[in-house]
């Protein structure tokens, strides 16, 4: 029987193809509950194969394939549902950027590492533009990118606020002064 395939092999291959198609389509991001359910069926079928219960595994792979196809079919609806969240995340990021710009204008002249700021700013603005462009095509990625970019706003916001809180001294000068500050 070494040349013969087991009775479940064709169904396993079809389920694997449906799983890969689902991943490629983004079912793991846009239809995560359906995709997770399909994965459970896949894992259960794999366990049945290990137990040499090939007929049960064959049926499990058939069910997994159907579940992966259902998850793939749900991707577009999942994307549409996530667009408002992504748009809100990007809008909040843009608002944060506008607020940071106001602080930067007041403190930019006190910066010690202006080239670093300019490089980070250039990258931030490019990534912000990319996030805005992704809102309708890949809202999950846009939302994730907005989360990452908000750390830029937070980090530089704190930095520039420190520059403006003690107008006479830069953060490095204040650090050197140590305990002598009142």
NUBA-786963 format. One record per residue (C-alpha): residue in one letter; x, y, z. Coordinates in pm, whole numbers, plus 50000, padded with zeros to 5 digits. Layout:
N
AXYZ...
***
This chain:
182
X500005000050000X502995023049987X502015037449646X498395044149739X497245075949901X495095075250211X491375081550163X491545116250320X494445130850117X492365148049845X490085164050106X493085174850311X494665191150006X491395208849923X491025221150283X494655232850286X494095251949960X490965268150106X492905277250421X495705293350219X493185311850002X491525324650319X494825336550463X495745353150135X492365370750124X492755382850483X490175360650651X492365358250960X492095396350996X488635404250859X486685372850955X488705360851254X485905341351426X485025322251109X488685315951031X489375303851386X486415279951366X487765266051039X491195262051200X489625241951484X488085218551229X491465215451055X493265207651381X490615182151480X490985165251141X494745164051184X494245147551522X491955121551364X494655113651107X497145108451390X494665084151543X494395066951202X490665075151182X490845083450815X487145083350730X486355107351015X489335128650913X488065129350555X484715143150674X486515167850901X488585181150611X485435185250403X483875205650685X487105225550732X487185234050361X483605246650376X484425266850689X487535282250530X485495291550224X482865307550450X485595327750623X486995338650287X483535348850171X483145370350485X486315390650418X484685418650218X481965423750480X484645423950750X486625450150560X483565472050513X482775469350883X486315479350979X486575509850751X484875533650999X487225522151278X490265526951057X489035560850938X488475571751299X491955559851400X493555579051114X491445610051188X492515608751555X496105605551440X495755636051215X494235655651504X497155645151724X499535656651453X497835690951431X498125694751809X501775684251802X502515709451525X501385737551755X503735725952030X506605720451784X506355756051650X506835769352004X509815747152089X511535736651768X514235763151801X515365747052130X515905712651979X519305696752014X518755668351764X516995686451484X518195662751209X516765632851395X513435651151432X513395659751062X514115623850960X511465610251198X508985636351081X509575627450715X508965590550791X505915598851000X504325619950725X504985592850465X503465566350691X500495588650771X499855593050400X500105555350349X497675548850635X495165573250484X495445555650149X494885521450309X491685529850496X489415516950218X491635489450078X493205474550391X491515489850696X493105465350940X496575475850827X495585512550832X494305509051188X497465490951296X499695517051131X497715545051300X498355528251635X502065526451563X502175562651449X500355574851757X503455564951955X505385590251746X502885617251848X503065606752214X506855604852227X507545637552051X504625654152227X506255647052561X509645658152433X508405691452301X506285697552611X509415693452823X511175718752601X508395744052657X507895738453032X511215753453129X511865779252858X515355788252972X516805753252966X516795724352721X516145689052859X519905681652839X520775713553030X518175705353296X519615670353327X523105684253384X521775707953649X520345677853837X519265684754191X520215721654173X516905729453997X514165744654211
***
